[in-house]
Amino acid sequence: MRSKRVSELVLATLLSVLLLPAVVLADNSEVAVTVRGDVACVGPDGDYTTIEEGLDAVSEGGMVNVAAGTYPGEMWDKPIHGGRLLKSPPGEERVEFQENGISITATKKGVGTPVIGTALLVDGTEELPTKEDAAHFDLYLSTTAGVESLTAAITLPKSVLAGLSRDSLVVYWHNGSEWKECSDYTFGNPTNCLTIRVDSYTSPPLLGLNGTPFGVGGNLGALSSQIGRLIPVAVMMCVIVTAFMSLWRRVDIVAVAFLLIVTVIFVIAMTQVLRYVD
């Protein structure tokens, strides 16, 4: 009888283990892109081979999709996973781009009509001052005339921030010779959402957005801190399974001890695949 009871307990525990990742991890929502003007595609399989040709082909309000690659002599002359540019009309306008689970929305305010754009850079092109690099991207503004500010909202996959300490996260920009910390940025809740604001007085200033690399980096948190993030969830699952077992018959001390041991082992294992930062 006890053997059967333990077998039932093992089955219930395994079910809770399979359900826990679904509670902890969440998929990133897709970004919907509204196109009001004409569209040009740049890249090996696109309509044009250079970004300049693509911009010349669209009118105000038009959009240029840039495929992964390197474009020497243009604003994105370093390897990119892809990018998007908008010939913005007057007023508040935005361009959105998503690749590899990273979404970037750049919003321009002002009566000016610059080309605004964003791209996802290939990681490792420029190492950040922090020990761990989470993401590299680029913001572009063709002219500052009539532009009040440019705000970038970035959503990162939780996996790229795996195990990084929240207090260590920093947003940098590259001035051509070295990385500098941005002066106006905030991490939201959850931490994988961040906002960067650029105007004439920030670092970088609007004048610096001529194809400017940005990077998000941080340092690994302590193992004990990572375990601490999962303990409340693990305890909750332990209580649920114990209550579930009690519906069948009284749970003895051996069964409870077995459940606690399995839960502790699972919490330690989950720290190796932790996909979020509090």
C-alpha positions as CSV (number, residue, x, y, z in Angstrom):
1,M,0.0,0.0,0.0
2,R,2.8,2.4,0.9
3,S,4.5,1.6,-2.4
4,K,1.4,2.6,-4.3
5,R,1.1,5.8,-2.3
6,V,4.7,6.8,-3.1
7,S,4.1,6.1,-6.8
8,E,1.1,8.3,-6.8
9,L,3.1,11.0,-5.0
10,V,5.9,10.8,-7.6
11,L,3.4,11.2,-10.4
12,A,1.8,14.2,-8.8
13,T,5.2,15.8,-8.1
14,L,6.3,15.3,-11.7
15,L,3.1,17.0,-12.9
16,S,3.9,20.0,-10.7
17,V,7.5,20.1,-12.1
18,L,6.1,20.2,-15.7
19,L,3.6,23.0,-14.8
20,L,6.1,25.3,-13.0
21,P,8.0,26.5,-16.1
22,A,4.7,27.5,-17.6
23,V,4.1,29.7,-14.5
24,V,7.6,31.2,-14.5
25,L,8.3,31.8,-18.2
26,A,6.2,33.8,-20.5
27,D,6.4,34.5,-24.3
28,N,7.0,37.9,-25.7
29,S,4.0,39.4,-27.5
30,E,4.3,40.2,-31.2
31,V,4.6,43.8,-32.3
32,A,2.0,45.0,-34.9
33,V,3.4,47.3,-37.5
34,T,1.1,49.8,-39.3
35,V,2.3,50.9,-42.7
36,R,0.7,54.1,-44.2
37,G,3.1,54.8,-47.1
38,D,5.1,52.8,-49.6
39,V,7.6,50.1,-48.6
40,A,11.0,49.2,-49.9
41,C,13.1,46.2,-49.1
42,V,16.9,46.4,-48.9
43,G,19.1,43.3,-49.0
44,P,20.4,40.5,-51.1
45,D,16.9,39.3,-51.9
46,G,15.3,42.8,-51.7
47,D,14.3,45.4,-54.2
48,Y,17.5,47.4,-53.6
49,T,21.1,46.6,-52.5
50,T,21.8,49.8,-50.5
51,I,19.9,51.6,-47.8
52,E,20.2,54.9,-49.7
53,E,18.5,53.5,-52.7
54,G,15.7,52.2,-50.6
55,L,15.2,55.6,-49.0
56,D,15.2,57.3,-52.4
57,A,12.5,55.0,-53.5
58,V,9.9,55.9,-50.9
59,S,8.0,59.1,-50.2
60,E,7.1,60.8,-46.9
61,G,5.5,58.2,-44.6
62,G,7.2,55.4,-46.5
63,M,9.2,52.6,-44.8
64,V,12.4,50.8,-45.6
65,N,13.0,47.2,-44.3
66,V,16.6,46.3,-44.1
67,A,17.7,42.7,-44.2
68,A,20.4,41.2,-42.1
69,G,23.9,42.0,-43.3
70,T,26.6,44.7,-43.5
71,Y,26.1,48.0,-45.4
72,P,29.5,49.7,-45.8
73,G,29.5,53.5,-46.0
74,E,26.0,53.8,-44.7
75,M,24.5,54.4,-41.2
76,W,24.6,50.7,-40.4
77,D,28.1,49.7,-41.5
78,K,28.5,47.0,-38.8
79,P,26.8,43.6,-38.9
80,I,23.0,43.8,-38.2
81,H,20.3,41.2,-37.7
82,G,18.0,43.6,-39.6
83,G,16.5,47.1,-39.2
84,R,13.7,49.4,-40.3
85,L,13.6,53.1,-41.3
86,L,10.8,55.6,-41.6
87,K,10.6,58.8,-43.6
88,S,8.6,60.5,-40.9
89,P,5.9,63.1,-41.5
90,P,5.6,66.1,-39.1
91,G,4.3,65.4,-35.6
92,E,4.7,62.3,-33.4
93,E,5.7,59.3,-35.5
94,R,7.2,56.0,-34.6
95,V,9.0,53.1,-36.3
96,E,8.9,49.6,-34.9
97,F,11.2,46.6,-35.4
98,Q,11.3,43.1,-34.0
99,E,13.9,40.4,-34.5
100,N,15.2,37.5,-32.4
101,G,12.6,38.2,-29.7
102,I,13.7,41.8,-29.2
103,S,11.3,44.6,-30.1
104,I,12.3,48.2,-30.5
105,T,9.9,51.2,-31.0
106,A,11.5,54.6,-31.7
107,T,9.1,57.5,-31.3
108,K,9.9,61.0,-32.7
109,K,8.3,64.2,-31.3
110,G,8.4,67.5,-33.2
111,V,7.4,69.1,-36.4
112,G,10.6,67.9,-38.2
113,T,10.5,65.3,-40.9
114,P,13.7,63.3,-40.4
115,V,14.4,59.7,-41.3
116,I,14.2,57.7,-38.1
117,G,15.3,54.1,-37.7
118,T,16.4,51.3,-35.5
119,A,18.3,48.1,-36.0
120,L,19.4,45.1,-34.0
121,L,23.2,44.7,-34.0
122,V,25.0,41.5,-34.0
123,D,26.3,40.9,-30.4
124,G,30.0,41.0,-29.8
125,T,30.8,43.8,-32.3
126,E,31.7,46.0,-29.3
127,E,32.1,44.6,-25.8
128,L,30.3,46.5,-23.1
129,P,32.1,47.5,-19.8
130,T,29.8,45.1,-17.9
131,K,30.8,41.4,-17.6
132,E,27.7,40.2,-19.5
133,D,26.2,41.7,-22.7
134,A,22.4,41.3,-23.0
135,A,21.7,43.1,-26.3
136,H,23.0,45.6,-28.9
137,F,20.9,47.8,-31.0
138,D,21.1,51.1,-33.0
139,L,19.0,54.3,-33.2
140,Y,19.2,56.6,-36.2
141,L,18.1,60.2,-36.8
142,S,19.0,61.8,-40.1
143,T,18.6,65.4,-38.9
144,T,17.7,67.1,-35.6
145,A,15.8,70.0,-37.3
146,G,12.4,70.4,-35.7
147,V,12.9,67.3,-33.5
148,E,12.2,67.7,-29.8
149,S,13.1,64.2,-28.6
150,L,13.4,60.6,-29.6
151,T,12.2,57.9,-27.3
152,A,13.0,54.2,-27.7
153,A,11.0,51.5,-25.9
154,I,12.7,48.2,-25.9
155,T,11.4,44.8,-24.8
156,L,14.0,42.1,-24.4
157,P,13.4,38.3,-24.2
158,K,13.7,37.2,-20.6
159,S,16.3,34.7,-21.6
160,V,18.9,37.4,-22.4
161,L,18.7,38.7,-18.9
162,A,18.9,35.3,-17.3
163,G,20.6,35.5,-13.9
164,L,21.6,39.1,-14.3
165,S,21.3,41.3,-11.1
166,R,18.7,44.0,-11.6
167,D,20.9,46.6,-9.8
168,S,23.8,45.9,-12.2
169,L,21.8,46.6,-15.4
170,V,23.1,49.6,-17.4
171,V,22.3,51.1,-20.8
172,Y,25.3,52.4,-22.8
173,W,25.9,54.2,-26.1
174,H,29.1,54.3,-28.1
175,N,30.5,57.7,-29.0
176,G,32.9,56.3,-31.6
177,S,35.8,55.5,-29.3
178,E,34.3,54.2,-26.0
179,W,31.1,53.2,-24.3
180,K,29.3,55.9,-22.2
181,E,26.3,55.3,-19.9
182,C,23.1,56.9,-21.1
183,S,21.8,59.7,-19.0
184,D,18.1,59.1,-19.3
185,Y,16.8,55.5,-19.2
186,T,14.5,53.5,-17.0
187,F,13.9,49.8,-16.5
188,G,10.2,49.0,-16.1
189,N,8.4,46.2,-14.3
190,P,9.1,43.6,-15.5
191,T,12.8,44.5,-16.0
192,N,13.0,43.2,-19.6
193,C,11.1,46.4,-20.6
194,L,13.2,49.6,-20.8
195,T,12.9,53.1,-22.1
196,I,15.6,55.5,-23.4
197,R,14.9,59.1,-24.0
198,V,17.2,61.4,-26.1
199,D,17.0,65.1,-26.6
200,S,19.4,68.0,-27.1
201,Y,20.7,67.8,-23.5
202,T,20.9,64.1,-22.8
203,S,23.8,61.8,-23.3
204,P,23.8,60.9,-26.1
205,P,22.3,64.1,-27.6
206,L,20.1,64.1,-30.6
207,L,23.1,65.1,-32.7
208,G,24.7,61.8,-31.8
209,L,22.1,59.6,-33.3
210,N,23.8,59.2,-36.7
211,G,23.8,55.4,-36.5
212,T,24.7,55.1,-32.8
213,P,25.2,51.7,-31.2
214,F,23.5,51.1,-27.8
215,G,24.0,48.2,-25.5
216,V,22.4,46.7,-22.4
217,G,24.6,44.8,-20.0
218,G,24.9,43.7,-16.4
219,N,26.6,41.3,-14.0
220,L,25.5,37.9,-12.9
221,G,23.6,37.8,-9.6
222,A,24.5,35.6,-6.7
223,L,23.3,32.0,-6.8
224,S,21.5,32.4,-3.6
225,S,19.6,35.4,-5.0
226,Q,18.5,33.4,-8.0
227,I,17.3,30.5,-5.8
228,G,15.4,33.0,-3.7
229,R,13.3,34.1,-6.7
230,L,12.0,30.6,-7.2
231,I,11.4,29.5,-3.6
232,P,8.0,31.2,-3.2
233,V,6.7,29.5,-6.4
234,A,8.2,26.1,-5.4
235,V,6.6,26.3,-2.0
236,M,3.3,27.2,-3.5
237,M,3.5,24.2,-5.8
238,C,4.5,22.0,-2.8
239,V,1.4,23.1,-0.9
240,I,-0.8,22.5,-3.9
241,V,0.5,18.9,-4.5
242,T,0.2,18.1,-0.8
243,A,-3.4,19.3,-0.7
244,F,-4.1,17.3,-3.9
245,M,-2.7,14.1,-2.3
246,S,-4.7,14.7,0.8
247,L,-7.9,14.3,-1.3
248,W,-6.9,10.7,-1.9
249,R,-5.8,9.7,1.6
250,R,-3.9,11.0,4.5
251,V,-0.3,11.9,3.6
252,D,2.3,10.5,6.0
253,I,5.5,12.2,7.0
254,V,7.6,10.1,4.5
255,A,5.5,11.3,1.6
256,V,5.9,14.9,2.7
257,A,9.6,14.6,3.2
258,F,10.0,13.1,-0.3
259,L,8.0,16.0,-1.8
260,L,10.2,18.6,-0.1
261,I,13.4,16.9,-1.2
262,V,12.3,16.8,-4.9
263,T,11.2,20.4,-4.7
264,V,14.5,21.6,-3.4
265,I,16.4,19.7,-6.1
266,F,14.1,21.2,-8.7
267,V,14.6,24.8,-7.4
268,I,18.4,24.4,-7.7
269,A,18.1,23.0,-11.2
270,M,15.9,25.8,-12.3
271,T,18.5,28.4,-11.4
272,Q,20.5,27.1,-14.4
273,V,17.7,28.0,-16.8
274,L,16.4,31.1,-15.0
275,R,14.8,33.3,-17.7
276,Y,13.8,36.4,-15.9
277,V,15.1,39.2,-13.6
278,D,12.9,40.5,-10.8
